[in-house]
């Protein structure tokens, strides 16, 4: 069998190595370009997010210049808050409920008295 000479094998190996190095360098350049593009895009996104946070739903809350919430009323009518009294509406509601309870008690007492007399 005929084997190529040492010089031919070396030159073939050098040529293959050069091709590999060329492809590797091209891949490296493409990767660097892609990374730079991504850096630009991330910078643009950061600017957009910074501008969005200044919008109407930002994390920085602003007080309402017209009114301030100073108390909360629960479903049961209990008012929670500092330096705030019970509103007239809640007082009227409580008074009407109290009257209903008192009337119910009086009604029951009247029926009990009638039953005791029999």
HELIX and SHEET records of a PDB file:
HELIX    1   1 UNK A    6  UNK A   52  1                                  47    
HELIX    2   2 UNK A   88  UNK A  117  1                                  30    
SHEET    1   A 2 UNK A  72  UNK A  73  0                                        
SHEET    2   A 2 UNK A  79  UNK A  80 -1                                        
END                                                                             
